Amino acid sequence: MILYQRSNVEVQHPKLIKANRTLDFGNGFYTTTNKEQAYKWAQIKKRRENNENGYISIYEISEDILDNKDFNIIVFSEASKEWLEFVINNRMNVDYKHS
């Protein structure tokens, strides 16, 4: 599986850190399987932060990671009612945990 991550810096070795703000999908390392989406978000982040750099880091990982019990992974293949509820819960509660 190929994953893309957008940022204003290149991320060779991802680190999970506790954020002090609410995000759409909670704390974590945000990636997408959609290269175009990663590019668009890199451009948005570049403009928001008034930064001339926009990077897309690319990772190739085994799909077996989705079954790894050491990670708390949730996959949404499309925007749905469950997806929207998840986003709202994360935006409204910094301590929200999905199961």
N, C-alpha and C positions, 0 to 999 in steps of 0.2 A: 504494500500500500504506500502510495506517495502522499505525503502531507506537506502543506505549505503554511508558513507562518510569516506574517508581515510585521515589520517594525521599522524604527528609524536607525537601528543598528543591526549588524549581522549577528545572529545567535547560533554559534557553533555547538554549544553544550547547554541545552535548556535547563533552567532551575525553577522549581516551584517555590514561590514565596507567598507569604500571607499578605494580601492587599488590605489597605485600610479604606476601601471604598466598595460600593456594590457594583457589580458588573452583570451583564446579561446572563452569563452562565456561571457566575460565582468565581471563586478563586481557581486558578489553573493556568495552564499554558494553552492558549487558543490557537488552534490550527484548522485548516480546511482541506478538503480533497479537491477543491475548485481553484485552479491556478488564477483564473480571471478575477475571482472574488478576492483572493489574496492581493493581487495587483491593485484593485480598486481601493482596498482598505489601506494599503501602503501609501497610496496617493492622498487619501483622506487624512491619515495620521501625519503625513509630511506637511500638509497645509495647516492642520490644527496646531501643530507644534512649531510652525514657522521654521522648519528644518529643511535643508536642501537635500538630505539623504532619505531614501526610502528603500528598504531592503526586503527581499523575500527569501527566507531561508527554506531550504528543501530538505526533507527527511524521508528516507525510505525505511519503513518498519514492517515487521511481520504482522499479519492480521491476527495472529495468535495473541497479541497483546490485549485484544478486546476481551479475551477470556481470563486474563491474568487477575487473580483475586487481590494482588498487591495494589492495584489501581482501582479507583472508583470511577469507572467510565460509563457515560451514558451517550448513546448515539441517536441522533435525530436525522432521518434521511430526508425529511422535508418539514416545512413549517406546518404545524398541526395545533390542535387544541392543547395537547400535552406539552408541546414545545412552548407555546405562549404562556401557559401556567408556570412552567419552569422559569422562563425569563422574568415574569412578574414577581415570583417568589424571591428570586435572586436580587432583583432591583430593590425590593422593599425590605429585605432582611439580610444584612451582611453575614449573619451566622447561619443562614439557611443551608441545610445539607440534604442532598438527594439520596435516595436509598437504592 
